[in-house]
């Protein structure tokens, strides 16, 4: 526990002083840097046709140059055509270098003209990380952000709605405090009284009240009671209709939280850090989807399913349940030279065996989650080539998404970019040294008569320098976003890339000298809810005339594609973009700054019209990777007294065991040891050891071993 205590002390200083309301960077994986002679992924498909329907337009010169909108949501929202069309957007910024950071709103009409742009409040208060939702019926926008809105030191989530009458925006109703900090939270580990739920995300879904909708404001805890950040969720929700907003009727707020995440935040023995986002469907369900990592008291990674979907039915008033699966996708270690040994080696220079390597989610703290037109959950993220020793290779990071089917309760993983060849039946996912048949054989390049491994490398970040902000660039700067599914199945995924800039600045490749200060925007599109992802559209200030002199950072797509019509067999849609044109590349606003001068940049809006590729039929076979799933269920009840039931599923007959251990790792009870048949199994533990003696109250662990599968979960005995 000593390492975690030291880490907690260090992080508490960072939270209190250096990072203010900025998320604290942590990860459970260590990067391993190699020489990066890899090539850029060659285009394998036709890039979708596109035109700018609104050229990049400056909205405000702002001197706050970091993550201008919501961390885990979309701050650019489409206004229904029935209410005039166009967009609302929100961001935080500073009008002058020494000004207070404020929250702004903008109204952009259907022609792309900026009609309004101003601060939402009149108070010079430090406001940040705003979120926005637009009522799908009335078209009225609702905003939330965090700030200190009262006399105590804790932050609140403040809320404002806009009556938006006759196309006139900015008719704000009286401000409300939706979440009043500090908040008391109770878990199995006790009650805490200092919780601050900030970084809000707004989402609108149906309401159980006739004629109304329900808005959810999801805040995450900036205060941890653990060895490191563990941002549990707190949701304020309220019912409304257009008349309520138009008349300025104060909303009545109710609250819910996820008990299991509250336990994570106050767990003194294990540390789990979540990176999740809220979304809703049309049936009254809310979802909190993303991934997490887990570390034990000895600072060792806990191998457990890391992709999560927390689900709550009955419009947020039901019971929360979690479904999880492993993100790891098996892969292999290519020979460094033909006929040689594996290229990737451990600290002793020994090649990793294939079963020690996989693709895992990494560096995706600012993802979002959406629902498609079939009711499935989509979460975009970066997958990194990783080892079983807690390390990964930053040069091998690529864009994928996981898709969760709430009906079947299963996960799949889909390549967004790059994609493996459809004829490749050997690899489960894109493999950067195996681009052509025969599959399963690495490819090589000849340099000065010697053959070396030929690979594609990736850098899905808006800056080339991983050392920025004390080696935290990949944590702070990742910003992967996906739009909701339209009724036509149209979606976009947006991320940034600085691969060409890295070739010059990091690898000293003078062929890329002109790219030294060029971040790029990638936009992949799907016409069929993610079955078919396109080759990405790439926007930059060298190859895209409309982007001249723009260094785009913090790029957000609109929440939804605007369906335009058909061009032959192709669907056509428009997507809005919000971005920040960073005058000097890299953030000055977060500590430590990347450059010394706060010279600011521009908040900008643009819109593209895109011809989507022809997709797959809705009922066609969908080629995806099925990740390893969890076999072991959480015991019930938990906490328990005097007994609890432990259940698990076995996918194929095997030998296995189910054991109970105390917090020291000592065996307490063996519940089963021997053959396990296919199917469901359950065992009752009555709180006794192998001698039949009753054990004391406390935390215990139960571990399932089934063939090559090992899985551990925690339970609490309370007497």
C-alpha positions in Angstrom: 0.0 0.0 0.0 3.0 2.3 0.5 3.3 3.1 -3.2 -0.4 4.0 -3.4 -0.2 6.2 -0.3 2.7 8.2 -1.8 0.8 8.5 -5.1 -2.3 9.7 -3.2 -0.2 12.4 -1.5 1.3 13.6 -4.8 -2.0 13.6 -6.6 -3.7 15.5 -3.8 -1.2 18.3 -4.2 -1.7 18.3 -8.0 -5.5 18.4 -7.6 -5.3 21.3 -5.1 -2.7 23.4 -6.7 -1.5 22.7 -10.2 -4.4 21.3 -12.0 -7.3 23.2 -10.5 -10.4 21.8 -12.3 -8.4 20.0 -14.9 -8.5 16.2 -14.8 -5.5 14.6 -13.0 -3.4 12.4 -15.4 -2.9 8.8 -14.4 -2.7 5.5 -16.1 -1.9 1.9 -15.1 0.3 1.3 -18.2 3.8 2.5 -18.9 4.8 3.6 -22.4 7.8 1.9 -24.1 9.3 4.0 -26.9 11.1 2.4 -29.9 12.6 4.0 -32.9 9.6 4.8 -35.2 10.6 4.3 -38.8 7.0 3.1 -39.5 5.0 4.3 -42.5 1.8 6.2 -42.6 -1.2 4.0 -43.3 -1.8 4.1 -47.1 -5.3 4.8 -48.3 -7.0 1.5 -49.1 -10.5 3.0 -50.0 -11.9 6.1 -51.6 -12.1 9.1 -49.3 -15.7 10.4 -49.1 -16.5 13.4 -51.3 -17.1 16.5 -49.2 -17.5 20.2 -49.5 -17.4 23.0 -46.9 -21.0 24.4 -46.7 -19.6 26.8 -44.0 -16.0 27.7 -44.1 -14.1 27.8 -40.8 -15.5 31.0 -39.1 -14.1 32.7 -36.1 -16.6 33.1 -33.2 -14.3 34.6 -30.5 -10.6 35.3 -29.9 -10.1 33.4 -26.7 -7.1 33.2 -24.3 -8.1 29.9 -22.8 -6.4 27.3 -24.9 -7.3 24.0 -23.4 -10.3 21.6 -24.0 -12.8 24.4 -24.8 -15.9 22.3 -24.2 -17.2 19.3 -22.3 -14.7 16.6 -21.5 -17.1 13.7 -22.2 -19.9 15.2 -24.2 -20.8 17.1 -27.3 -21.1 20.9 -26.8 -22.3 21.5 -30.4 -26.0 20.6 -30.9 -28.3 20.6 -33.9 -31.5 22.6 -33.8 -34.5 20.7 -35.2 -35.5 22.0 -38.7 -39.0 22.5 -37.3 -37.6 25.1 -35.0 -35.6 26.9 -37.7 -32.5 24.6 -37.9 -28.9 25.7 -37.3 -26.8 25.0 -34.2 -26.3 26.0 -30.6 -22.8 25.6 -29.1 -21.1 26.4 -25.8 -17.5 26.7 -24.7 -15.4 28.4 -22.0 -13.0 31.1 -22.9 -11.3 34.4 -21.9 -11.7 37.6 -23.8 -8.3 38.8 -22.5 -5.2 37.0 -21.2 -5.8 38.1 -17.6 -9.6 37.8 -17.7 -11.7 35.4 -15.7 -12.6 32.2 -17.6 -16.3 32.4 -18.6 -18.9 30.2 -20.2 -20.2 31.3 -23.6 -23.1 30.4 -25.9 -23.5 30.8 -29.6 -26.5 30.6 -31.9 -25.7 29.8 -35.6 -28.7 29.9 -37.9 -29.5 27.5 -40.7 -27.4 29.5 -43.2 -24.3 29.2 -41.0 -24.3 32.8 -39.9 -23.3 33.5 -36.3 -26.3 35.3 -34.8 -25.4 35.4 -31.1 -22.2 34.9 -29.2 -21.8 36.0 -25.6 -21.3 35.0 -22.0 -24.3 33.2 -20.5 -24.1 35.0 -17.1 -23.3 38.5 -16.1 -21.2 37.6 -13.1 -17.4 37.6 -13.3 -17.1 34.1 -11.9 -14.6 31.4 -12.9 -16.8 29.0 -15.0 -15.7 26.0 -16.8 -16.3 22.8 -18.9 -19.8 23.7 -20.2 -22.3 21.2 -21.6 -25.4 21.7 -23.7 -28.6 19.8 -24.6 -31.3 20.9 -27.1 -34.9 19.9 -26.6 -35.8 17.8 -29.6 -39.4 19.0 -29.5 -39.2 22.8 -28.9 -35.6 23.3 -30.0 -34.8 25.2 -26.8 -31.3 24.9 -25.5 -30.2 24.2 -21.9 -26.7 24.7 -20.6 -24.7 23.6 -17.5 -21.2 24.2 -16.3 -19.3 24.1 -13.0 -18.3 27.1 -10.8 -18.4 28.2 -7.2 -21.9 29.7 -7.0 -22.1 30.2 -3.2 -20.1 31.2 -0.1 -18.4 27.9 0.6 -15.3 26.6 -1.2 -17.0 23.7 -3.0 -18.0 23.9 -6.7 -21.5 23.7 -7.9 -23.1 22.7 -11.2 -25.1 25.7 -12.5 -27.9 25.5 -15.0 -29.5 27.9 -17.4 -32.3 27.5 -20.0 -33.0 29.7 -23.0 -36.6 30.5 -23.9 -35.5 30.9 -27.6 -38.6 32.6 -28.9 -39.2 33.4 -32.6 -35.6 32.6 -33.5 -34.3 34.9 -30.8 -31.6 33.3 -28.7 -30.1 34.4 -25.4 -33.5 34.9 -23.5 -32.1 33.2 -20.4 -34.2 32.2 -17.4 -33.0 32.6 -13.9 -29.9 30.5 -13.1 -30.4 27.4 -11.0 -27.9 25.3 -9.0 -28.6 21.8 -10.1 -25.9 20.2 -7.9 -24.9 22.0 -4.7 -21.4 21.1 -3.5 -20.2 19.6 -1.3 -22.4 16.5 -1.5 -22.7 13.7 1.0 -22.2 10.2 -0.4 -22.6 6.8 1.2 -20.9 3.6 0.2 -20.2 0.2 1.8 -17.0 1.9 3.1 -18.8 4.7 4.9 -20.1 8.2 4.3 -18.0 11.1 2.9 -19.1 14.7 3.1 -16.7 16.6 0.8 -17.6 15.4 -2.7 -17.6 17.9 -5.6 -19.4 16.8 -8.8 -18.1 18.8 -11.7 -17.3 18.5 -15.4 -21.0 18.1 -16.2 -22.5 16.4 -19.3 -26.2 17.1 -20.3 -28.4 14.5 -22.0 -32.1 14.6 -22.8 -34.3 11.5 -22.9 -38.0 10.7 -22.6 -39.9 11.3 -19.4 -42.5 9.2 -17.5 -44.5 12.4 -17.2 -46.9 12.8 -20.1 -45.9 15.5 -22.6 -42.5 16.1 -21.0 -38.9 15.2 -21.5 -36.3 14.5 -18.9 -32.9 16.2 -18.8 -29.9 14.5 -17.0 -26.9 16.4 -15.8 -24.1 14.0 -15.1 -21.3 15.3 -12.9 -18.1 13.4 -11.9 -16.4 13.6 -8.5 -13.2 15.7 -8.5 -12.6 14.5 -4.9 -11.2 11.0 -4.3 -11.1 9.0 -1.1 -8.8 6.5 -2.6 -5.1 6.2 -3.7 -5.8 8.1 -6.9 -8.6 9.8 -8.8 -11.8 7.7 -9.0 -14.5 10.0 -10.4 -17.8 8.4 -9.4 -21.0 9.7 -11.0 -23.8 11.9 -9.6 -26.8 12.7 -11.8 -29.3 15.5 -11.4 -32.5 15.0 -13.4 -35.6 17.0 -14.0 -38.8 16.9 -16.2 -39.7 19.8 -18.5 -41.6 20.8 -21.7 -41.3 23.7 -24.0 -43.8 25.8 -22.0 -41.7 25.3 -18.8 -38.7 26.7 -20.5 -40.6 29.5 -22.3 -42.3 30.6 -19.0 -39.1 30.3 -16.9 -40.6 27.7 -14.6 -37.8 26.5 -12.2 -37.0 22.8 -12.8 -37.3 20.4 -9.8 -34.2 18.4 -9.5 -33.9 14.8 -8.3 -30.7 12.8 -8.0 -29.3 9.3 -8.5 -25.8 7.8 -8.4 -24.2 4.4 -9.1 -23.6 2.5 -5.9 -20.8 0.5 -7.2 -18.9 3.6 -8.4 -19.5 5.2 -5.0 -17.8 2.1 -3.5 -14.9 2.6 -6.0 -14.3 6.2 -4.9 -14.0 5.2 -1.2 -12.2 1.9 -1.4 -9.0 1.9 0.7 -7.7 -1.4 -0.6 -8.1 -1.2 -4.4 -8.1 1.7 -6.9 -10.3 1.9 -9.9 -10.3 4.8 -12.2 -13.3 5.2 -14.6 -13.4 7.0 -17.9 -17.1 7.0 -18.9 -19.8 9.1 -20.6 -23.6 9.3 -20.2 -26.1 8.6 -23.0 -29.9 7.8 -23.2 -32.2 5.8 -25.4 -35.8 6.4 -26.4 -37.1 3.8 -23.9 -36.3 5.6 -20.7 -32.9 3.8 -20.1 -29.8 5.7 -19.2 -26.3 4.4 -19.8 -22.9 5.3 -18.4 -20.4 3.7 -20.8 -16.6 3.6 -21.1 -13.7 1.8 -19.5 -11.7 1.7 -16.3 -8.4 0.4 -14.9 -7.9 -1.3 -11.5 -4.9 -1.5 -9.2 -4.4 -3.4 -6.0 -2.9 -2.3 -2.7 0.6 -3.4 -3.9 0.3 -1.2 -7.0 -0.2 -4.2 -9.3 -2.8 -4.1 -12.1 -5.9 -6.2 -11.5 -6.8 -8.2 -14.5 -10.6 -7.8 -14.8 -13.0 -6.7 -17.5 -12.3 -3.1 -18.3 -15.1 -2.1 -20.8 -18.2 -1.2 -18.9 -21.8 -0.2 -19.5 -23.7 0.8 -16.3 -27.4 0.6 -17.1 -30.4 2.1 -15.3 -34.0 1.7 -16.4 -37.2 3.5 -15.5 -35.9 7.0 -16.5 -33.0 6.9 -14.0 -35.1 5.8 -11.1 -34.4 2.1 -11.5 -31.6 -0.1 -10.3 -28.1 0.3 -11.7 -26.4 -2.8 -13.1 -23.0 -3.2 -14.8 -22.1 -5.3 -17.8 -18.4 -5.6 -18.6 -16.0 -7.3 -20.9 -12.2 -7.3 -21.5 -11.0 -4.9 -24.2 -8.0 -7.0 -25.0 -7.8 -8.4 -28.5 -5.2 -11.2 -29.0 -2.4 -10.5 -31.4 1.1 -11.8 -32.2 4.8 -10.9 -32.0 6.3 -10.6 -35.5 9.9 -11.7 -36.2 12.2 -8.7 -36.4 13.8 -10.2 -39.5 12.6 -13.1 -41.7 13.1 -16.3 -39.8 14.1 -14.4 -36.7 12.7 -14.1 -33.2 10.0 -11.8 -32.0 10.6 -8.0 -32.6 9.0 -6.9 -29.3 11.2 -7.9 -26.3 10.9 -7.6 -22.5 13.4 -5.9 -20.1 15.7 -8.9 -20.4 15.7 -8.6 -24.2 13.7 -11.8 -24.6 10.9 -11.8 -27.2 7.4 -11.7 -25.7 5.4 -14.9 -26.4 2.2 -14.3 -28.5 -0.1 -14.8 -25.5 1.7 -11.9 -23.6 0.6 -9.3 -26.3 -2.8 -7.8 -27.1 -4.6 -4.7 -28.2 -6.1 -2.8 -25.2 -7.9 0.5 -24.7 -5.5 3.3 -23.6 -5.3 7.1 -23.5 -9.0 7.7 -24.1 -10.0 9.7 -21.0 -12.1 12.2 -23.0 -14.4 9.8 -25.0 -18.1 10.1 -25.3 -21.0 7.6 -25.7 -24.0 7.6 -28.0 -27.0 5.4 -29.0 -27.5 4.5 -32.7 -30.8 4.1 -34.5 -31.0 0.4 -33.5 -30.6 1.2 -29.8 -27.0 0.0 -29.5 -24.3 1.9 -27.5 -21.2 3.2 -29.3 -18.0 4.2 -27.5 -15.0 5.3 -29.6 -11.5 4.9 -28.1 -7.8 4.3 -28.8 -6.5 0.7 -28.7 -2.8 0.3 -28.0 -0.4 -2.6 -28.6 0.2 -3.8 -25.1 2.0 -6.4 -23.0 1.0 -8.4 -20.0 3.6 -6.6 -17.9 1.6 -3.3 -17.9 3.5 -1.6 -20.7 2.4 -0.5 -24.2 3.9 0.9 -27.4 2.7 4.5 -28.1 3.7 4.2 -31.8 1.0 1.5 -32.2 -2.2 3.2 -31.2 -5.3 3.1 -33.5 -8.9 4.1 -33.6 -11.6 1.6 -32.8 -15.0 1.6 -31.0 -16.8 -0.8 -28.8 -20.5 -1.5 -29.5 -22.8 -2.8 -26.7 -26.1 -4.4 -27.5 -28.4 -3.8 -24.4 -30.8 -6.5 -25.5 -28.3 -9.3 -25.9 -25.9 -7.7 -23.3 -22.8 -8.4 -25.4 -19.9 -6.3 -26.6 -18.1 -6.2 -30.0 -15.1 -4.2 -31.1 -14.9 -2.5 -34.5 -12.0 -1.0 -36.4 -12.6 2.6 -37.3 -9.2 3.4 -38.7 -7.1 1.7 -39.9 -9.2 -1.3 -40.9 -8.0 -4.8 -41.6 -8.5 -6.2 -45.0 -11.9 -7.9 -45.4 -10.1 -11.0 -46.8 -7.9 -11.3 -43.7 -9.2 -14.3 -41.7 -6.0 -14.7 -39.6 -6.0 -11.5 -37.6 -8.9 -10.4 -35.4 -8.2 -6.7 -35.9 -6.0 -4.4 -37.9 -2.4 -5.6 -37.6 0.2 -3.0 -38.6 2.8 -5.4 -40.0 0.4 -7.7 -41.9 -1.3 -5.5 -44.6 -1.5 -8.0 -47.4 -1.9 -11.7 -48.1 -0.6 -14.2 -47.3 -2.1 -13.3 -43.9 -0.2 -14.2 -40.7 3.2 -13.4 -42.2 5.0 -10.2 -41.3 6.1 -7.8 -44.0 9.6 -6.5 -44.4 11.5 -3.6 -46.0 15.1 -3.7 -47.3 17.5 -1.1 -46.0 21.1 -1.2 -47.1 20.8 -4.8 -48.1 19.2 -5.9 -44.7 15.5 -6.8 -44.2 13.7 -5.1 -41.4 10.1 -5.3 -40.1 7.8 -3.0 -42.0 5.0 -1.5 -40.0 2.3 1.1 -40.0 2.5 3.4 -37.0 -0.1 5.7 -35.6 -0.4 8.9 -33.5 -4.1 9.7 -32.9 -3.4 12.9 -30.9 -3.5 16.6 -31.8 0.1 17.1 -30.7 3.4 15.3 -31.5 5.1 15.8 -28.2 4.3 13.2 -25.6 6.5 15.0 -23.0 4.2 18.1 -22.9 2.8 18.9 -19.4 5.2 16.6 -17.6 4.7 13.6 -19.9 1.0 13.9 -19.8 0.1 15.0 -23.4 -1.6 11.8 -24.3 -3.8 12.0 -21.3 -4.7 15.7 -21.6 -5.0 16.0 -25.3 -6.9 12.9 -26.4 -10.4 13.9 -27.6 -12.2 11.1 -29.5 -15.9 11.9 -30.3 -18.7 10.2 -32.1 -22.1 11.5 -33.2 -25.5 10.0 -32.4 -27.1 7.7 -34.9 -29.6 9.4 -37.2 -32.8 7.5 -38.3 -30.9 6.8 -41.5 -28.0 5.2 -39.5 -25.6 8.0 -40.3 -22.8 8.7 -37.8 -19.3 10.4 -37.8 -16.3 9.7 -35.7 -13.8 12.6 -35.2 -10.3 12.5 -33.8 -7.0 14.3 -34.4 -3.7 13.2 -35.7 -0.1 14.6 -35.5 1.7 11.7 -37.2 3.4 13.8 -39.9 4.4 16.4 -37.3 5.9 13.7 -35.2 8.0 12.4 -38.1 9.8 15.7 -38.3 9.9 16.7 -34.7 10.6 13.4 -33.0 12.1 11.2 -35.8 14.0 14.0 -37.5 12.6 13.1 -40.9 13.2 16.2 -43.1 10.7 14.9 -45.7 8.0 16.2 -43.2 9.6 19.5 -42.4 6.5 21.5 -43.7 4.4 19.5 -41.2 6.3 20.6 -38.2 3.4 22.7 -36.8 0.4 21.0 -38.4 -2.3 19.1 -36.3 -4.8 17.3 -38.5 -8.5 16.5 -38.2 -9.7 13.0 -39.1 -13.4 12.4 -39.9 -14.6 8.9 -40.6 -18.3 8.4 -41.5 -20.7 5.4 -41.4 -24.1 5.1 -43.2 -25.1 2.0 -41.3 -24.6 2.4 -37.5 -20.9 1.5 -37.6 -21.1 -1.6 -39.9 -19.1 0.3 -42.5 -16.6 3.0 -41.5 -15.1 5.1 -44.3 -11.5 6.0 -45.0 -11.2 9.3 -43.0 -11.5 12.7 -44.5 -8.3 14.6 -43.4 -8.4 18.3 -42.9 -5.2 20.4 -42.3 -3.7 23.8 -43.2 -1.5 22.4 -46.0 -3.8 20.2 -48.1 -7.2 21.9 -47.3 -7.4 25.5 -48.6 -10.3 26.4 -46.3 -8.0 25.5 -43.3 -5.2 27.8 -44.3 -3.3 29.3 -41.3 -5.5 27.3 -38.8 -4.0 25.0 -36.2 -7.1 23.1 -35.1 -7.3 21.8 -31.5 -10.1 20.5 -29.3 -12.3 19.5 -32.3 -15.9 18.5 -31.6 -18.5 17.2 -34.1 -22.1 18.2 -33.8 -24.3 15.7 -31.9 -26.0 14.5 -35.1 -25.5 14.4 -38.8 -28.1 16.5 -40.7 -29.6 14.2 -43.4 -29.7 16.1 -46.7 -30.9 13.4 -49.2 -29.6 10.8 -51.6 -27.0 11.0 -54.4 -27.6 7.8 -56.3 -27.2 5.0 -53.7 -25.3 7.3 -51.3 -26.7 9.1 -48.4 -25.7 12.8 -48.1 -25.4 14.6 -44.8 -24.0 17.7 -43.1 -21.9 17.7 -40.0 -21.0 20.8 -37.9 -17.6 21.2 -36.3 -16.4 23.3 -33.3 -12.7 23.8 -32.9 -10.0 26.0 -31.5 -7.4 27.6 -33.8 -4.4 27.6 -31.5 -2.1 30.5 -32.4 0.9 28.8 -30.6 0.6 25.0 -30.7 0.2 23.5 -27.3 -1.6 24.7 -24.2 -0.5 27.6 -22.0 -3.6 27.3 -19.8 -2.8 24.0 -18.0 0.1 23.5 -15.6 2.9 23.3 -16.5 2.3 25.3 -19.7 3.7 24.0 -22.9 4.8 27.5 -24.0 5.3 30.7 -21.9 3.1 33.2 -23.6 -0.7 33.3 -23.4 -1.3 34.5 -27.0 -4.6 32.7 -27.3 -6.4 31.6 -30.4 -9.9 31.5 -32.0 -13.0 29.5 -31.2 -14.3 28.5 -34.7 -17.3 26.8 -36.4 -17.4 25.0 -39.7 -19.8 22.7 -41.5 -19.1 20.0 -44.1 -21.5 18.2 -46.5 -20.4 14.6 -47.0 -21.3 11.9 -49.4 -21.4 8.8 -47.3 -20.3 5.4 -48.7 -22.8 2.7 -49.5 -23.3 0.6 -46.4 -24.3 -2.9 -45.4 -27.9 -4.0 -45.1 -29.2 -3.8 -41.5 -29.4 -7.6 -41.2 -26.1 -8.4 -42.9 -23.3 -10.2 -41.2 -21.2 -7.7 -39.2 -17.5 -8.6 -39.1 -16.3 -7.5 -35.6 -13.9 -8.6 -32.9 -15.6 -10.3 -30.0 -13.6 -9.4 -26.9 -13.0 -11.7 -24.0 -16.0 -11.6 -21.7 -16.4 -11.9 -18.0 -17.3 -15.3 -16.6 -17.6 -14.4 -13.0 -20.6 -12.5 -11.6 -20.7 -10.2 -8.6 -21.8 -12.1 -5.5 -25.3 -11.4 -4.1 -26.1 -10.0 -1.7 -23.0 -7.8 -1.2 -22.3 -6.8 1.6 -23.8 -9.9 3.2 -24.5 -11.6 6.5 -24.6 -14.6 7.1 -24.2 -16.0 3.5 -23.9 -15.0 -0.1 -24.2 -16.6 -3.5 -21.4 -16.6 -6.1 -22.3 -17.5 -9.7 -20.4 -17.9 -12.9 -20.7 -19.2 -16.5 -18.5 -21.7 -18.1 -18.3 -21.5 -22.0 -16.9 -25.0 -22.4 -16.3 -27.9 -20.0 -13.0 -27.6 -18.2 -11.2 -28.1 -14.8 -11.4 -25.2 -12.5 -11.7 -23.9 -8.9 -13.5 -21.2 -6.9 -11.6 -20.0 -3.8 -12.1 -17.3 -1.2 -9.1 -15.3 0.1 -8.6 -12.7 2.8 -7.0 -9.2 2.2 -3.6 -10.8 2.9 -4.0 -13.2 0.0 -4.4 -16.2 2.3 -6.7 -19.0 1.2 -9.8 -19.0 3.4 -12.3 -21.4 1.7 -12.3 -23.6 -1.4 -15.9 -23.8 -2.8 -15.1 -26.0 -5.7 -12.0 -27.6 -7.2 -12.4 -30.1 -10.1 -14.3 -30.6 -13.3 -16.7 -27.8 -14.3 -19.5 -28.5 -16.9 -20.6 -26.1 -19.6 -23.2 -23.6 -18.4 -24.1 -21.7 -15.2 -22.9 -22.5 -11.7 -23.6 -21.1 -8.3 -22.2 -21.7 -4.9 -23.1 -20.4 -1.4 -20.5 -19.2 1.0 -21.7 -19.1 4.6 -18.7 -17.1 6.0 -16.7 -20.0 7.3 -13.2 -21.2 6.5 -12.0 -24.6 5.4 -12.0 -25.7 9.1 -15.7 -24.8 9.5 -14.9 -21.8 11.7 -16.7 -18.5 11.2 -14.5 -15.7 9.8 -14.5 -12.1 11.0 -16.1 -9.2 9.2 -14.2 -7.6 6.4 -13.2 -7.6 2.8 -12.7 -10.9 1.0 -11.9 -11.9 -2.6 -13.2 -14.8 -4.6 -11.2 -16.1 -7.5 -12.4 -18.2 -10.4 -9.9 -20.3 -12.3 -11.4 -22.0 -15.3 -8.9 -23.5 -17.8 -6.7 -20.5 -18.8 -9.2 -17.9 -17.5 -8.6 -16.3 -14.1 -10.9 -13.7 -12.6 -11.2 -12.1 -9.2 -13.9 -10.0 -7.5 -14.4 -8.5 -4.1 -17.1 -9.0 -1.5 -17.7 -7.7 2.1 -18.9 -9.6 5.1 -20.7 -7.4 7.7 -21.7 -8.8 11.1 
